[in-house]
Amino acid sequence: MRFIQLKCVFLLFAAIPVFSQNSQEQLSLEPYWRQALGGEVLSLPSYQAQSAVVALDGGNIRAYSTSGTPMWSFFSGGRISPYITRSREGTSYFARTNGTLFAINRAGRELWRRSLGGPLSAKVITGWDSRLFVPVNGKIYCYTASGNLLWTKSAESQFSVAPKLDREGGIIYALDNNEVFRLDHFGNANVWKLNNTPAVLLSMESADSGNTTAGTLKQKIIVIYTDGSMEILGYDEDWFLSEKIDVHSAVLPRLPSAPLAAACMGNNIAVTMSDGRVALISLDEKRVIWTGDTHIRELMNNRVSIESDAEMIFDERGIYIMSKNGATGFIHDGRRLWFMSLQNTAAIPAFGNDGVLYSGGKDWILYAYKIEDRILPERNDIYGPVPEGTYGMGRPRIINKFDIPLTEQETRARLNQISIGINTGRIGDNEPEWTSFLLTISAGQHPLQIRLEAMNLIGMIGSHETIPWLINIFTNDREPVIKAAAANAIGCIGVDPKGIAIQAFFFSIINSSIRDDQVLTAIATATGALCRFSGPPLSETGIKILLMISERHQPSVARRQAERELATLR
C-alpha cells in the first residue's frame, strides 16, 4: 500500500502543469539608487519602517531610507554576527560575536545592551507584544522589548533549522539531533523526535483552531525533510498515524529535489528546490499544483555556479525567491513575472513591501532595484503591520476567588515571589498567572503601597498588551501617586505601538487636568522613554508633551525632567 501511495504521488507530480517561461526576459535594471557602505554586507538587509538596515563586517550598522538617503550609522565596537532583526517600531537587534546583544532605535541610538554568553546562532525573533526570542547555540533567551529577561530554555544540541515565529506567537526550530521544538511565548515546549533530518519547518493555521482545547496546538507544523518528503506534526484530523509516537503524518507529495527554502500562505506551501525549480503544494488537495523555473534554474542551465541558500516570500502579491545569485517573482497561478541575476553579492538580497530589491555587494555598495510598483496591502497601525494575534495579557484572567490572597501579608508574600522571579529572569510559564494577579491588585481596593508595587512589576514584565489597563488607571484614578505609578510602568514597558499612551498623556496636559508635580514628572519620564524607543511619528506628539511640561509655569522638578528628556531626543 505504501508503494502504491508513493507511486500515485509521483504520477501527480508528473502531471502538474509546468508553465512555459521562455517569453520572460531577464530583468536588466539600472539600480534605483546605490550607496557606498564602507564594508561588506554580512547578511540580507532588514527592511522595515520605510528604511533598510544592513550589518557590515567592520562592526557597523547602517540605515538608509527607501529613497537611498543615509539615515544613521552605529558602530558596535567589535565584529558582528551575521544576523540583524528589526521590530515593527524600527528597532534593530543584533549582536557582536562576543555575545553582546544590542537594541538600537530607529534613529540609530543605543537603547540597551545585554550579555548573552555566546554569539547569536540565528536571527532574533520578535513576538506579538515585541518580546524577543534570542537564539544562542544551546539556548533560547526571551527578553522584553526593554531588555528584561523573562525566561531561558536550554537545548542539548545545536540548531539545524533556525527558529522562526509560528502562528501562535511562539517559535519553532529543529536541533541537529533531529528533534523539533515548538516553544510558546512562556517557554513551554512541544517536542517531536524525528527519524529523518528536517530541512525546513513551516507553521500553518489549523482549520479547526477555534475548537481546539487548552494545551493542544492550534496550528499545523509542517516538516520538509532533506530527501524531499513531507510530514505534519502534532495534528490529528483525517491523517493516518505513523509509527513514530506523537507524530501524525499526511499523505503528501515527495519533492523531486531537496528543499532550499519554503513559505506558506493559507493552505498552500511554496518550496524552492535545489534543482532551481519552485513548486506550489496544496494541502487541501494533497498534491503539487504547479512548478516553475527560478533564476537558479536559468543559471544552472547556463552552467553558472550557484549558491545553495535561498529565502522566500509568499504574500498577497505573489511568490518571491531570493538567493545570492538573483531573484524571481511569480504570481499565484504559477506564471513567472520576472527574474534577474545578481553578481558579486555578499548576502542574500531582501525584497521590500514597496517592490524594491535591496542587495549588498562585495564591492561595499548597497544597491536598490525598483522591480514592482505593487505595494503589499497590510493592516497597519502607526508602526507597521499589526501582529497576527495577542497573548491575552491585557486583562485579568477569570480565576477562582480563592486564588487571590485574602490578607495583606499573603499579598505581600506573592508580590515578593513575583519580584524575585522577575529579577532572576525566571518568569516563564508563571507570566499569565502573575500578570493577571498584578492587574487585579493594581486596580483593586488594596493599600497604596501594594498597588504601587504591582504596577512597578507590571512594567518590568513588559508586555505592551497591558498598556490599555494602565492607561485606564492613569486616566480615572484620583490619587496622584497612583497616576504617576501607572505612567512610570508604561515608560518601563518602553513601547507604545498604537500611540494610545502618548495620546492619553497629551490630552491630560492640554486639558490642564494634571497639575501635580509627581504626575507631570512621571509623564515626562515615560514620554521620553517611549519616544527614544519608537521615534517618529509618536515622538512628534511626545516632543510637544515635553515642551509643554518644560514651560515656566510648570513645577520646577517636572520642568527639569522634561528638559532632560528633550536633550536625549536631539
Secondary structure, 3 states (H helix, E strand, C coil): CHHHHHHHHHHHHHHCCECCCCCCCECCCCCCEEEECCCCECCCCEEECCEEEEEECCCEEEEEECCCCEEEEEECCCCECCCCEECCCCCEEEEECCCEEEEECCCCCEEEEEECCCCECCCCEECCCCCEEEEECCEEEEECCCCCEEEEEECCCCEEEEEEECCCCCEEEEECCCEEEEECCCCCEEEEECCCCEEEEEEEECCCHHHCCCCCCCEEEEEEECCCCEEEECCCCCCEECCCCCCEECCCCCCCCCEEEEEEECCEEEEEECCCEEEEEECCCCEEEEEEECHHHHHHHCCCCCCCCCEEEECCCCEEEEECCEEEEECCCCCEEEEEECCCECCCCEECCCCEEEEEECCCEEEEEECCCCCCCCCEECCEECCCCCCCCCCCCCCCHHHCCCCHHHHHHHHHHHHHHHHCCCCHHHHHHHHHHHHHHHHCCCCHHHHHHHHHHHHHHCCHHHHHHHHHHHHHCCCHHHHHHHHHHHHHHCCCCCCHHHHHHHHHHHCCCCCCHHHHHHHHHHHHHHHHHHCCCHHHHHHHHHHHHCCCCCCHHHHHHHHHHHHHHC
